[in-house]
Amino acid sequence: MNNKHQIPNLDLLDQIQKVDAPPFLLTRIQQKIDNKYLNKLSPRMALGLSVSFILIIVLNIAVVVNYNKNSIKESNLAQSMNLMPDNYLYR
């Protein structure tokens, strides 16, 4: 077997030295993980978001209902004047 096709020398792995981690590194990592679960919404913020969400839903429903009433009135007005209530020219 040729020397060109041999596996590189693995003796270099024996020269690797162990590295010491800074003190308290593990406890700092664990504290950051614990703090991640503590960052929750306050009750006041949750209440404010809930009220805002409900207000947006009520406003959307009011707009949709009002839009339907207006479109029915416009349709009746257009029919009474013999106008086309829609934009479809060809059927």
HTML snippet that shows the backbone in 3Dmol.js (N, CA, C, O; Angstrom):
<script src="https://3Dmol.org/build/3Dmol-min.js"></script>
<div id="view" style="width:600px;height:400px;position:relative"></div>
<script>
const pdb = `
ATOM      1  N   MET A   1       0.824  -1.152   0.000  1.00  0.00           N
ATOM      2  CA  MET A   1       0.000   0.000   0.000  1.00  0.00           C
ATOM      3  C   MET A   1       0.891   1.246   0.000  1.00  0.00           C
ATOM      4  O   MET A   1       1.918   1.282   0.678  1.00  0.00           O
ATOM      5  N   ASN A   2       0.490   2.267  -0.767  1.00  0.00           N
ATOM      6  CA  ASN A   2       1.271   3.492  -0.842  1.00  0.00           C
ATOM      7  C   ASN A   2       1.030   4.373   0.379  1.00  0.00           C
ATOM      8  O   ASN A   2      -0.001   4.274   1.045  1.00  0.00           O
ATOM      9  N   ASN A   3       1.994   5.226   0.653  1.00  0.00           N
ATOM     10  CA  ASN A   3       1.846   6.172   1.761  1.00  0.00           C
ATOM     11  C   ASN A   3       0.846   7.276   1.421  1.00  0.00           C
ATOM     12  O   ASN A   3       0.310   7.922   2.321  1.00  0.00           O
ATOM     13  N   LYS A   4       0.591   7.498   0.124  1.00  0.00           N
ATOM     14  CA  LYS A   4      -0.334   8.545  -0.299  1.00  0.00           C
ATOM     15  C   LYS A   4      -1.778   8.203   0.088  1.00  0.00           C
ATOM     16  O   LYS A   4      -2.579   9.107   0.327  1.00  0.00           O
ATOM     17  N   HIS A   5      -2.113   6.942   0.150  1.00  0.00           N
ATOM     18  CA  HIS A   5      -3.477   6.518   0.406  1.00  0.00           C
ATOM     19  C   HIS A   5      -3.739   6.155   1.874  1.00  0.00           C
ATOM     20  O   HIS A   5      -4.802   5.622   2.192  1.00  0.00           O
ATOM     21  N   GLN A   6      -2.808   6.431   2.750  1.00  0.00           N
ATOM     22  CA  GLN A   6      -3.000   6.107   4.157  1.00  0.00           C
ATOM     23  C   GLN A   6      -3.815   7.200   4.853  1.00  0.00           C
ATOM     24  O   GLN A   6      -3.853   8.353   4.424  1.00  0.00           O
ATOM     25  N   ILE A   7      -4.461   6.790   5.939  1.00  0.00           N
ATOM     26  CA  ILE A   7      -5.239   7.733   6.746  1.00  0.00           C
ATOM     27  C   ILE A   7      -4.266   8.703   7.412  1.00  0.00           C
ATOM     28  O   ILE A   7      -3.189   8.292   7.846  1.00  0.00           O
ATOM     29  N   PRO A   8      -4.634   9.997   7.500  1.00  0.00           N
ATOM     30  CA  PRO A   8      -3.732  10.955   8.154  1.00  0.00           C
ATOM     31  C   PRO A   8      -3.435  10.526   9.584  1.00  0.00           C
ATOM     32  O   PRO A   8      -4.200   9.789  10.207  1.00  0.00           O
ATOM     33  N   ASN A   9      -2.336  10.994  10.071  1.00  0.00           N
ATOM     34  CA  ASN A   9      -1.862  10.602  11.391  1.00  0.00           C
ATOM     35  C   ASN A   9      -2.851  11.057  12.460  1.00  0.00           C
ATOM     36  O   ASN A   9      -3.111  12.251  12.608  1.00  0.00           O
ATOM     37  N   LEU A  10      -3.401  10.095  13.205  1.00  0.00           N
ATOM     38  CA  LEU A  10      -4.377  10.394  14.247  1.00  0.00           C
ATOM     39  C   LEU A  10      -3.727  10.655  15.600  1.00  0.00           C
ATOM     40  O   LEU A  10      -4.425  10.844  16.595  1.00  0.00           O
ATOM     41  N   ASP A  11      -2.400  10.668  15.646  1.00  0.00           N
ATOM     42  CA  ASP A  11      -1.709  10.941  16.901  1.00  0.00           C
ATOM     43  C   ASP A  11      -1.903  12.395  17.334  1.00  0.00           C
ATOM     44  O   ASP A  11      -1.671  12.729  18.496  1.00  0.00           O
ATOM     45  N   LEU A  12      -2.319  13.246  16.424  1.00  0.00           N
ATOM     46  CA  LEU A  12      -2.542  14.649  16.762  1.00  0.00           C
ATOM     47  C   LEU A  12      -3.686  14.802  17.752  1.00  0.00           C
ATOM     48  O   LEU A  12      -3.725  15.772  18.508  1.00  0.00           O
ATOM     49  N   LEU A  13      -4.610  13.862  17.757  1.00  0.00           N
ATOM     50  CA  LEU A  13      -5.742  13.933  18.681  1.00  0.00           C
ATOM     51  C   LEU A  13      -5.301  13.758  20.134  1.00  0.00           C
ATOM     52  O   LEU A  13      -5.983  14.215  21.052  1.00  0.00           O
ATOM     53  N   ASP A  14      -4.183  13.109  20.337  1.00  0.00           N
ATOM     54  CA  ASP A  14      -3.683  12.914  21.699  1.00  0.00           C
ATOM     55  C   ASP A  14      -3.126  14.209  22.280  1.00  0.00           C
ATOM     56  O   ASP A  14      -2.943  14.313  23.493  1.00  0.00           O
ATOM     57  N   GLN A  15      -2.859  15.186  21.439  1.00  0.00           N
ATOM     58  CA  GLN A  15      -2.275  16.449  21.898  1.00  0.00           C
ATOM     59  C   GLN A  15      -3.348  17.441  22.360  1.00  0.00           C
ATOM     60  O   GLN A  15      -3.017  18.499  22.895  1.00  0.00           O
ATOM     61  N   ILE A  16      -4.603  17.118  22.162  1.00  0.00           N
ATOM     62  CA  ILE A  16      -5.678  18.028  22.562  1.00  0.00           C
ATOM     63  C   ILE A  16      -5.761  18.062  24.074  1.00  0.00           C
ATOM     64  O   ILE A  16      -5.754  17.024  24.735  1.00  0.00           O
ATOM     65  N   GLN A  17      -5.840  19.291  24.623  1.00  0.00           N
ATOM     66  CA  GLN A  17      -5.909  19.458  26.069  1.00  0.00           C
ATOM     67  C   GLN A  17      -7.336  19.824  26.482  1.00  0.00           C
ATOM     68  O   GLN A  17      -8.088  20.427  25.715  1.00  0.00           O
ATOM     69  N   LYS A  18      -7.678  19.454  27.678  1.00  0.00           N
ATOM     70  CA  LYS A  18      -8.992  19.747  28.208  1.00  0.00           C
ATOM     71  C   LYS A  18      -9.076  21.236  28.541  1.00  0.00           C
ATOM     72  O   LYS A  18      -8.137  21.823  29.078  1.00  0.00           O
ATOM     73  N   VAL A  19     -10.221  21.831  28.211  1.00  0.00           N
ATOM     74  CA  VAL A  19     -10.439  23.244  28.473  1.00  0.00           C
ATOM     75  C   VAL A  19     -11.375  23.372  29.671  1.00  0.00           C
ATOM     76  O   VAL A  19     -12.395  22.688  29.750  1.00  0.00           O
ATOM     77  N   ASP A  20     -11.020  24.245  30.590  1.00  0.00           N
ATOM     78  CA  ASP A  20     -11.856  24.478  31.762  1.00  0.00           C
ATOM     79  C   ASP A  20     -12.843  25.594  31.458  1.00  0.00           C
ATOM     80  O   ASP A  20     -12.468  26.635  30.917  1.00  0.00           O
ATOM     81  N   ALA A  21     -14.094  25.375  31.806  1.00  0.00           N
ATOM     82  CA  ALA A  21     -15.139  26.379  31.604  1.00  0.00           C
ATOM     83  C   ALA A  21     -15.038  27.433  32.702  1.00  0.00           C
ATOM     84  O   ALA A  21     -14.566  27.145  33.801  1.00  0.00           O
ATOM     85  N   PRO A  22     -15.476  28.640  32.408  1.00  0.00           N
ATOM     86  CA  PRO A  22     -15.472  29.680  33.455  1.00  0.00           C
ATOM     87  C   PRO A  22     -16.348  29.245  34.631  1.00  0.00           C
ATOM     88  O   PRO A  22     -17.309  28.495  34.463  1.00  0.00           O
ATOM     89  N   PRO A  23     -15.999  29.725  35.810  1.00  0.00           N
ATOM     90  CA  PRO A  23     -16.806  29.332  36.984  1.00  0.00           C
ATOM     91  C   PRO A  23     -18.230  29.859  36.869  1.00  0.00           C
ATOM     92  O   PRO A  23     -18.460  30.934  36.315  1.00  0.00           O
ATOM     93  N   PHE A  24     -19.149  29.124  37.377  1.00  0.00           N
ATOM     94  CA  PHE A  24     -20.572  29.454  37.413  1.00  0.00           C
ATOM     95  C   PHE A  24     -21.209  29.537  36.024  1.00  0.00           C
ATOM     96  O   PHE A  24     -22.296  30.100  35.893  1.00  0.00           O
ATOM     97  N   LEU A  25     -20.583  29.006  35.005  1.00  0.00           N
ATOM     98  CA  LEU A  25     -21.163  29.056  33.656  1.00  0.00           C
ATOM     99  C   LEU A  25     -22.450  28.234  33.599  1.00  0.00           C
ATOM    100  O   LEU A  25     -23.443  28.672  33.019  1.00  0.00           O
ATOM    101  N   LEU A  26     -22.432  27.070  34.187  1.00  0.00           N
ATOM    102  CA  LEU A  26     -23.615  26.212  34.150  1.00  0.00           C
ATOM    103  C   LEU A  26     -24.784  26.859  34.890  1.00  0.00           C
ATOM    104  O   LEU A  26     -25.921  26.798  34.422  1.00  0.00           O
ATOM    105  N   THR A  27     -24.516  27.472  36.030  1.00  0.00           N
ATOM    106  CA  THR A  27     -25.608  28.103  36.768  1.00  0.00           C
ATOM    107  C   THR A  27     -26.161  29.308  36.018  1.00  0.00           C
ATOM    108  O   THR A  27     -27.363  29.566  36.085  1.00  0.00           O
ATOM    109  N   ARG A  28     -25.315  30.056  35.302  1.00  0.00           N
ATOM    110  CA  ARG A  28     -25.807  31.188  34.510  1.00  0.00           C
ATOM    111  C   ARG A  28     -26.682  30.708  33.363  1.00  0.00           C
ATOM    112  O   ARG A  28     -27.702  31.326  33.060  1.00  0.00           O
ATOM    113  N   ILE A  29     -26.296  29.620  32.729  1.00  0.00           N
ATOM    114  CA  ILE A  29     -27.096  29.067  31.630  1.00  0.00           C
ATOM    115  C   ILE A  29     -28.442  28.586  32.154  1.00  0.00           C
ATOM    116  O   ILE A  29     -29.479  28.832  31.538  1.00  0.00           O
ATOM    117  N   GLN A  30     -28.423  27.901  33.291  1.00  0.00           N
ATOM    118  CA  GLN A  30     -29.677  27.421  33.872  1.00  0.00           C
ATOM    119  C   GLN A  30     -30.585  28.580  34.296  1.00  0.00           C
ATOM    120  O   GLN A  30     -31.806  28.484  34.177  1.00  0.00           O
ATOM    121  N   GLN A  31     -29.995  29.670  34.788  1.00  0.00           N
ATOM    122  CA  GLN A  31     -30.788  30.830  35.199  1.00  0.00           C
ATOM    123  C   GLN A  31     -31.454  31.479  33.989  1.00  0.00           C
ATOM    124  O   GLN A  31     -32.605  31.907  34.079  1.00  0.00           O
ATOM    125  N   LYS A  32     -30.751  31.561  32.861  1.00  0.00           N
ATOM    126  CA  LYS A  32     -31.339  32.128  31.647  1.00  0.00           C
ATOM    127  C   LYS A  32     -32.481  31.260  31.138  1.00  0.00           C
ATOM    128  O   LYS A  32     -33.483  31.780  30.648  1.00  0.00           O
ATOM    129  N   ILE A  33     -32.339  29.956  31.248  1.00  0.00           N
ATOM    130  CA  ILE A  33     -33.415  29.050  30.831  1.00  0.00           C
ATOM    131  C   ILE A  33     -34.621  29.233  31.738  1.00  0.00           C
ATOM    132  O   ILE A  33     -35.753  29.271  31.256  1.00  0.00           O
ATOM    133  N   ASP A  34     -34.401  29.348  33.044  1.00  0.00           N
ATOM    134  CA  ASP A  34     -35.503  29.546  33.984  1.00  0.00           C
ATOM    135  C   ASP A  34     -36.183  30.897  33.757  1.00  0.00           C
ATOM    136  O   ASP A  34     -37.406  30.989  33.854  1.00  0.00           O
ATOM    137  N   ASN A  35     -35.420  31.939  33.459  1.00  0.00           N
ATOM    138  CA  ASN A  35     -35.987  33.267  33.214  1.00  0.00           C
ATOM    139  C   ASN A  35     -36.836  33.292  31.956  1.00  0.00           C
ATOM    140  O   ASN A  35     -37.762  34.095  31.853  1.00  0.00           O
ATOM    141  N   LYS A  36     -36.539  32.437  31.012  1.00  0.00           N
ATOM    142  CA  LYS A  36     -37.316  32.396  29.780  1.00  0.00           C
ATOM    143  C   LYS A  36     -38.766  32.013  30.088  1.00  0.00           C
ATOM    144  O   LYS A  36     -39.690  32.539  29.468  1.00  0.00           O
ATOM    145  N   TYR A  37     -38.963  31.115  31.025  1.00  0.00           N
ATOM    146  CA  TYR A  37     -40.308  30.682  31.372  1.00  0.00           C
ATOM    147  C   TYR A  37     -41.012  31.683  32.294  1.00  0.00           C
ATOM    148  O   TYR A  37     -42.235  31.636  32.429  1.00  0.00           O
ATOM    149  N   LEU A  38     -40.271  32.571  32.917  1.00  0.00           N
ATOM    150  CA  LEU A  38     -40.866  33.549  33.810  1.00  0.00           C
ATOM    151  C   LEU A  38     -41.375  34.780  33.069  1.00  0.00           C
ATOM    152  O   LEU A  38     -42.152  35.552  33.631  1.00  0.00           O
ATOM    153  N   ASN A  39     -40.960  34.978  31.833  1.00  0.00           N
ATOM    154  CA  ASN A  39     -41.373  36.143  31.061  1.00  0.00           C
ATOM    155  C   ASN A  39     -42.760  35.909  30.475  1.00  0.00           C
ATOM    156  O   ASN A  39     -42.907  35.604  29.292  1.00  0.00           O
ATOM    157  N   LYS A  40     -43.763  36.055  31.315  1.00  0.00           N
ATOM    158  CA  LYS A  40     -45.147  35.884  30.893  1.00  0.00           C
ATOM    159  C   LYS A  40     -45.840  37.237  30.937  1.00  0.00           C
ATOM    160  O   LYS A  40     -45.312  38.206  31.482  1.00  0.00           O
ATOM    161  N   LEU A  41     -47.028  37.284  30.356  1.00  0.00           N
ATOM    162  CA  LEU A  41     -47.807  38.511  30.385  1.00  0.00           C
ATOM    163  C   LEU A  41     -48.340  38.764  31.795  1.00  0.00           C
ATOM    164  O   LEU A  41     -48.757  37.849  32.506  1.00  0.00           O
ATOM    165  N   SER A  42     -48.310  40.015  32.161  1.00  0.00           N
ATOM    166  CA  SER A  42     -48.909  40.374  33.448  1.00  0.00           C
ATOM    167  C   SER A  42     -50.425  40.315  33.285  1.00  0.00           C
ATOM    168  O   SER A  42     -50.928  40.424  32.167  1.00  0.00           O
ATOM    169  N   PRO A  43     -51.149  40.145  34.369  1.00  0.00           N
ATOM    170  CA  PRO A  43     -52.618  40.097  34.263  1.00  0.00           C
ATOM    171  C   PRO A  43     -53.203  41.368  33.656  1.00  0.00           C
ATOM    172  O   PRO A  43     -54.187  41.310  32.919  1.00  0.00           O
ATOM    173  N   ARG A  44     -52.607  42.504  33.961  1.00  0.00           N
ATOM    174  CA  ARG A  44     -53.098  43.771  33.413  1.00  0.00           C
ATOM    175  C   ARG A  44     -52.912  43.805  31.896  1.00  0.00           C
ATOM    176  O   ARG A  44     -53.803  44.241  31.167  1.00  0.00           O
ATOM    177  N   MET A  45     -51.756  43.344  31.425  1.00  0.00           N
ATOM    178  CA  MET A  45     -51.492  43.317  29.981  1.00  0.00           C
ATOM    179  C   MET A  45     -52.410  42.317  29.290  1.00  0.00           C
ATOM    180  O   MET A  45     -52.913  42.596  28.202  1.00  0.00           O
ATOM    181  N   ALA A  46     -52.636  41.170  29.894  1.00  0.00           N
ATOM    182  CA  ALA A  46     -53.531  40.171  29.309  1.00  0.00           C
ATOM    183  C   ALA A  46     -54.956  40.705  29.214  1.00  0.00           C
ATOM    184  O   ALA A  46     -55.641  40.474  28.218  1.00  0.00           O
ATOM    185  N   LEU A  47     -55.404  41.420  30.247  1.00  0.00           N
ATOM    186  CA  LEU A  47     -56.741  42.001  30.226  1.00  0.00           C
ATOM    187  C   LEU A  47     -56.853  43.057  29.129  1.00  0.00           C
ATOM    188  O   LEU A  47     -57.852  43.104  28.411  1.00  0.00           O
ATOM    189  N   GLY A  48     -55.847  43.889  29.000  1.00  0.00           N
ATOM    190  CA  GLY A  48     -55.853  44.922  27.959  1.00  0.00           C
ATOM    191  C   GLY A  48     -55.883  44.327  26.557  1.00  0.00           C
ATOM    192  O   GLY A  48     -56.611  44.808  25.689  1.00  0.00           O
ATOM    193  N   LEU A  49     -55.099  43.291  26.340  1.00  0.00           N
ATOM    194  CA  LEU A  49     -55.100  42.636  25.029  1.00  0.00           C
ATOM    195  C   LEU A  49     -56.433  41.956  24.747  1.00  0.00           C
ATOM    196  O   LEU A  49     -56.919  41.980  23.616  1.00  0.00           O
ATOM    197  N   SER A  50     -57.019  41.355  25.764  1.00  0.00           N
ATOM    198  CA  SER A  50     -58.316  40.692  25.577  1.00  0.00           C
ATOM    199  C   SER A  50     -59.403  41.697  25.220  1.00  0.00           C
ATOM    200  O   SER A  50     -60.200  41.465  24.311  1.00  0.00           O
ATOM    201  N   VAL A  51     -59.432  42.808  25.940  1.00  0.00           N
ATOM    202  CA  VAL A  51     -60.439  43.835  25.665  1.00  0.00           C
ATOM    203  C   VAL A  51     -60.238  44.404  24.267  1.00  0.00           C
ATOM    204  O   VAL A  51     -61.210  44.629  23.546  1.00  0.00           O
ATOM    205  N   SER A  52     -58.998  44.637  23.877  1.00  0.00           N
ATOM    206  CA  SER A  52     -58.718  45.156  22.540  1.00  0.00           C
ATOM    207  C   SER A  52     -59.164  44.173  21.466  1.00  0.00           C
ATOM    208  O   SER A  52     -59.745  44.573  20.457  1.00  0.00           O
ATOM    209  N   PHE A  53     -58.900  42.913  21.676  1.00  0.00           N
ATOM    210  CA  PHE A  53     -59.287  41.888  20.709  1.00  0.00           C
ATOM    211  C   PHE A  53     -60.807  41.816  20.570  1.00  0.00           C
ATOM    212  O   PHE A  53     -61.326  41.726  19.458  1.00  0.00           O
ATOM    213  N   ILE A  54     -61.516  41.857  21.693  1.00  0.00           N
ATOM    214  CA  ILE A  54     -62.984  41.816  21.658  1.00  0.00           C
ATOM    215  C   ILE A  54     -63.532  43.058  20.978  1.00  0.00           C
ATOM    216  O   ILE A  54     -64.490  42.969  20.211  1.00  0.00           O
ATOM    217  N   LEU A  55     -62.941  44.214  21.245  1.00  0.00           N
ATOM    218  CA  LEU A  55     -63.379  45.454  20.616  1.00  0.00           C
ATOM    219  C   LEU A  55     -63.197  45.406  19.101  1.00  0.00           C
ATOM    220  O   LEU A  55     -64.063  45.866  18.358  1.00  0.00           O
ATOM    221  N   ILE A  56     -62.096  44.864  18.649  1.00  0.00           N
ATOM    222  CA  ILE A  56     -61.859  44.733  17.202  1.00  0.00           C
ATOM    223  C   ILE A  56     -62.881  43.797  16.566  1.00  0.00           C
ATOM    224  O   ILE A  56     -63.377  44.075  15.474  1.00  0.00           O
ATOM    225  N   ILE A  57     -63.199  42.704  17.230  1.00  0.00           N
ATOM    226  CA  ILE A  57     -64.197  41.764  16.693  1.00  0.00           C
ATOM    227  C   ILE A  57     -65.570  42.429  16.621  1.00  0.00           C
ATOM    228  O   ILE A  57     -66.275  42.276  15.623  1.00  0.00           O
ATOM    229  N   VAL A  58     -65.961  43.167  17.666  1.00  0.00           N
ATOM    230  CA  VAL A  58     -67.266  43.837  17.675  1.00  0.00           C
ATOM    231  C   VAL A  58     -67.326  44.881  16.567  1.00  0.00           C
ATOM    232  O   VAL A  58     -68.342  44.994  15.881  1.00  0.00           O
ATOM    233  N   LEU A  59     -66.256  45.644  16.385  1.00  0.00           N
ATOM    234  CA  LEU A  59     -66.232  46.638  15.319  1.00  0.00           C
ATOM    235  C   LEU A  59     -66.326  45.992  13.934  1.00  0.00           C
ATOM    236  O   LEU A  59     -67.007  46.510  13.049  1.00  0.00           O
ATOM    237  N   ASN A  60     -65.653  44.879  13.754  1.00  0.00           N
ATOM    238  CA  ASN A  60     -65.733  44.175  12.464  1.00  0.00           C
ATOM    239  C   ASN A  60     -67.147  43.683  12.190  1.00  0.00           C
ATOM    240  O   ASN A  60     -67.639  43.797  11.068  1.00  0.00           O
ATOM    241  N   ILE A  61     -67.794  43.141  13.198  1.00  0.00           N
ATOM    242  CA  ILE A  61     -69.166  42.666  13.022  1.00  0.00           C
ATOM    243  C   ILE A  61     -70.084  43.836  12.692  1.00  0.00           C
ATOM    244  O   ILE A  61     -70.946  43.716  11.821  1.00  0.00           O
ATOM    245  N   ALA A  62     -69.912  44.973  13.378  1.00  0.00           N
ATOM    246  CA  ALA A  62     -70.749  46.144  13.114  1.00  0.00           C
ATOM    247  C   ALA A  62     -70.552  46.646  11.679  1.00  0.00           C
ATOM    248  O   ALA A  62     -71.518  47.023  11.016  1.00  0.00           O
ATOM    249  N   VAL A  63     -69.321  46.653  11.207  1.00  0.00           N
ATOM    250  CA  VAL A  63     -69.052  47.113   9.839  1.00  0.00           C
ATOM    251  C   VAL A  63     -69.687  46.169   8.831  1.00  0.00           C
ATOM    252  O   VAL A  63     -70.273  46.626   7.850  1.00  0.00           O
ATOM    253  N   VAL A  64     -69.585  44.875   9.047  1.00  0.00           N
ATOM    254  CA  VAL A  64     -70.157  43.910   8.105  1.00  0.00           C
ATOM    255  C   VAL A  64     -71.676  44.026   8.072  1.00  0.00           C
ATOM    256  O   VAL A  64     -72.268  44.011   6.993  1.00  0.00           O
ATOM    257  N   VAL A  65     -72.309  44.141   9.215  1.00  0.00           N
ATOM    258  CA  VAL A  65     -73.766  44.261   9.267  1.00  0.00           C
ATOM    259  C   VAL A  65     -74.208  45.553   8.597  1.00  0.00           C
ATOM    260  O   VAL A  65     -75.166  45.551   7.823  1.00  0.00           O
ATOM    261  N   ASN A  66     -73.530  46.649   8.880  1.00  0.00           N
ATOM    262  CA  ASN A  66     -73.867  47.933   8.295  1.00  0.00           C
ATOM    263  C   ASN A  66     -73.643  47.913   6.785  1.00  0.00           C
ATOM    264  O   ASN A  66     -74.429  48.496   6.039  1.00  0.00           O
ATOM    265  N   TYR A  67     -72.597  47.260   6.331  1.00  0.00           N
ATOM    266  CA  TYR A  67     -72.314  47.170   4.902  1.00  0.00           C
ATOM    267  C   TYR A  67     -73.424  46.411   4.181  1.00  0.00           C
ATOM    268  O   TYR A  67     -73.853  46.816   3.101  1.00  0.00           O
ATOM    269  N   ASN A  68     -73.883  45.323   4.766  1.00  0.00           N
ATOM    270  CA  ASN A  68     -74.957  44.542   4.138  1.00  0.00           C
ATOM    271  C   ASN A  68     -76.246  45.357   4.052  1.00  0.00           C
ATOM    272  O   ASN A  68     -76.950  45.276   3.045  1.00  0.00           O
ATOM    273  N   LYS A  69     -76.572  46.138   5.080  1.00  0.00           N
ATOM    274  CA  LYS A  69     -77.780  46.961   5.046  1.00  0.00           C
ATOM    275  C   LYS A  69     -77.666  48.021   3.956  1.00  0.00           C
ATOM    276  O   LYS A  69     -78.627  48.274   3.230  1.00  0.00           O
ATOM    277  N   ASN A  70     -76.491  48.639   3.840  1.00  0.00           N
ATOM    278  CA  ASN A  70     -76.294  49.670   2.828  1.00  0.00           C
ATOM    279  C   ASN A  70     -76.361  49.088   1.416  1.00  0.00           C
ATOM    280  O   ASN A  70     -76.914  49.713   0.512  1.00  0.00           O
ATOM    281  N   SER A  71     -75.808  47.912   1.229  1.00  0.00           N
ATOM    282  CA  SER A  71     -75.808  47.317  -0.106  1.00  0.00           C
ATOM    283  C   SER A  71     -77.231  46.912  -0.509  1.00  0.00           C
ATOM    284  O   SER A  71     -77.579  46.984  -1.687  1.00  0.00           O
ATOM    285  N   ILE A  72     -78.058  46.487   0.461  1.00  0.00           N
ATOM    286  CA  ILE A  72     -79.453  46.146   0.154  1.00  0.00           C
ATOM    287  C   ILE A  72     -80.219  47.412  -0.233  1.00  0.00           C
ATOM    288  O   ILE A  72     -80.999  47.395  -1.186  1.00  0.00           O
ATOM    289  N   LYS A  73     -80.005  48.505   0.495  1.00  0.00           N
ATOM    290  CA  LYS A  73     -80.671  49.772   0.168  1.00  0.00           C
ATOM    291  C   LYS A  73     -80.251  50.260  -1.225  1.00  0.00           C
ATOM    292  O   LYS A  73     -81.092  50.715  -2.001  1.00  0.00           O
ATOM    293  N   GLU A  74     -78.969  50.169  -1.537  1.00  0.00           N
ATOM    294  CA  GLU A  74     -78.480  50.610  -2.846  1.00  0.00           C
ATOM    295  C   GLU A  74     -79.050  49.733  -3.954  1.00  0.00           C
ATOM    296  O   GLU A  74     -79.388  50.224  -5.032  1.00  0.00           O
ATOM    297  N   SER A  75     -79.152  48.454  -3.689  1.00  0.00           N
ATOM    298  CA  SER A  75     -79.701  47.538  -4.683  1.00  0.00           C
ATOM    299  C   SER A  75     -81.166  47.867  -4.947  1.00  0.00           C
ATOM    300  O   SER A  75     -81.595  47.892  -6.100  1.00  0.00           O
ATOM    301  N   ASN A  76     -81.941  48.122  -3.885  1.00  0.00           N
ATOM    302  CA  ASN A  76     -83.353  48.483  -4.061  1.00  0.00           C
ATOM    303  C   ASN A  76     -83.486  49.807  -4.815  1.00  0.00           C
ATOM    304  O   ASN A  76     -84.361  49.943  -5.670  1.00  0.00           O
ATOM    305  N   LEU A  77     -82.642  50.770  -4.512  1.00  0.00           N
ATOM    306  CA  LEU A  77     -82.666  52.055  -5.188  1.00  0.00           C
ATOM    307  C   LEU A  77     -82.326  51.891  -6.664  1.00  0.00           C
ATOM    308  O   LEU A  77     -82.970  52.499  -7.518  1.00  0.00           O
ATOM    309  N   ALA A  78     -81.330  51.084  -6.969  1.00  0.00           N
ATOM    310  CA  ALA A  78     -80.937  50.862  -8.358  1.00  0.00           C
ATOM    311  C   ALA A  78     -82.040  50.149  -9.131  1.00  0.00           C
ATOM    312  O   ALA A  78     -82.274  50.456 -10.300  1.00  0.00           O
ATOM    313  N   GLN A  79     -82.713  49.210  -8.497  1.00  0.00           N
ATOM    314  CA  GLN A  79     -83.795  48.504  -9.183  1.00  0.00           C
ATOM    315  C   GLN A  79     -84.986  49.425  -9.415  1.00  0.00           C
ATOM    316  O   GLN A  79     -85.659  49.313 -10.439  1.00  0.00           O
ATOM    317  N   SER A  80     -85.254  50.324  -8.491  1.00  0.00           N
ATOM    318  CA  SER A  80     -86.390  51.232  -8.671  1.00  0.00           C
ATOM    319  C   SER A  80     -86.128  52.234  -9.795  1.00  0.00           C
ATOM    320  O   SER A  80     -87.068  52.746 -10.403  1.00  0.00           O
ATOM    321  N   MET A  81     -84.865  52.512 -10.069  1.00  0.00           N
ATOM    322  CA  MET A  81     -84.522  53.439 -11.157  1.00  0.00           C
ATOM    323  C   MET A  81     -84.176  52.688 -12.438  1.00  0.00           C
ATOM    324  O   MET A  81     -83.701  53.282 -13.406  1.00  0.00           O
ATOM    325  N   ASN A  82     -84.419  51.373 -12.437  1.00  0.00           N
ATOM    326  CA  ASN A  82     -84.103  50.503 -13.575  1.00  0.00           C
ATOM    327  C   ASN A  82     -82.620  50.547 -13.941  1.00  0.00           C
ATOM    328  O   ASN A  82     -82.263  50.532 -15.119  1.00  0.00           O
ATOM    329  N   LEU A  83     -81.772  50.601 -12.938  1.00  0.00           N
ATOM    330  CA  LEU A  83     -80.323  50.544 -13.140  1.00  0.00           C
ATOM    331  C   LEU A  83     -79.846  49.151 -12.767  1.00  0.00           C
ATOM    332  O   LEU A  83     -80.519  48.409 -12.052  1.00  0.00           O
ATOM    333  N   MET A  84     -78.678  48.820 -13.266  1.00  0.00           N
ATOM    334  CA  MET A  84     -78.101  47.528 -12.923  1.00  0.00           C
ATOM    335  C   MET A  84     -77.434  47.637 -11.548  1.00  0.00           C
ATOM    336  O   MET A  84     -76.574  48.498 -11.363  1.00  0.00           O
ATOM    337  N   PRO A  85     -77.800  46.798 -10.585  1.00  0.00           N
ATOM    338  CA  PRO A  85     -77.224  46.901  -9.250  1.00  0.00           C
ATOM    339  C   PRO A  85     -75.826  46.290  -9.141  1.00  0.00           C
ATOM    340  O   PRO A  85     -75.200  46.375  -8.085  1.00  0.00           O
ATOM    341  N   ASP A  86     -75.338  45.683 -10.202  1.00  0.00           N
ATOM    342  CA  ASP A  86     -74.005  45.094 -10.147  1.00  0.00           C
ATOM    343  C   ASP A  86     -73.212  45.526 -11.376  1.00  0.00           C
ATOM    344  O   ASP A  86     -73.734  46.225 -12.244  1.00  0.00           O
ATOM    345  N   ASN A  87     -71.973  45.115 -11.445  1.00  0.00           N
ATOM    346  CA  ASN A  87     -71.096  45.514 -12.529  1.00  0.00           C
ATOM    347  C   ASN A  87     -70.968  44.456 -13.619  1.00  0.00           C
ATOM    348  O   ASN A  87     -70.085  44.560 -14.471  1.00  0.00           O
ATOM    349  N   TYR A  88     -71.803  43.470 -13.612  1.00  0.00           N
ATOM    350  CA  TYR A  88     -71.740  42.413 -14.618  1.00  0.00           C
ATOM    351  C   TYR A  88     -72.510  42.858 -15.872  1.00  0.00           C
ATOM    352  O   TYR A  88     -73.735  42.982 -15.841  1.00  0.00           O
ATOM    353  N   LEU A  89     -71.802  43.091 -16.945  1.00  0.00           N
ATOM    354  CA  LEU A  89     -72.439  43.509 -18.183  1.00  0.00           C
ATOM    355  C   LEU A  89     -72.991  42.318 -18.971  1.00  0.00           C
ATOM    356  O   LEU A  89     -74.041  42.392 -19.609  1.00  0.00           O
ATOM    357  N   TYR A  90     -72.243  41.232 -18.896  1.00  0.00           N
ATOM    358  CA  TYR A  90     -72.621  40.043 -19.669  1.00  0.00           C
ATOM    359  C   TYR A  90     -72.891  38.900 -18.723  1.00  0.00           C
ATOM    360  O   TYR A  90     -72.134  38.663 -17.782  1.00  0.00           O
ATOM    361  N   ARG A  91     -73.954  38.205 -18.971  1.00  0.00           N
ATOM    362  CA  ARG A  91     -74.258  37.055 -18.118  1.00  0.00           C
ATOM    363  C   ARG A  91     -74.342  35.824 -18.949  1.00  0.00           C
ATOM    364  O   ARG A  91     -74.590  34.740 -18.422  1.00  0.00           O
TER     365      ARG A  91
END
`;
const viewer = $3Dmol.createViewer("view");
viewer.addModel(pdb, "pdb");
viewer.setStyle({}, {cartoon: {color: "spectrum"}});
viewer.zoomTo();
viewer.render();
</script>
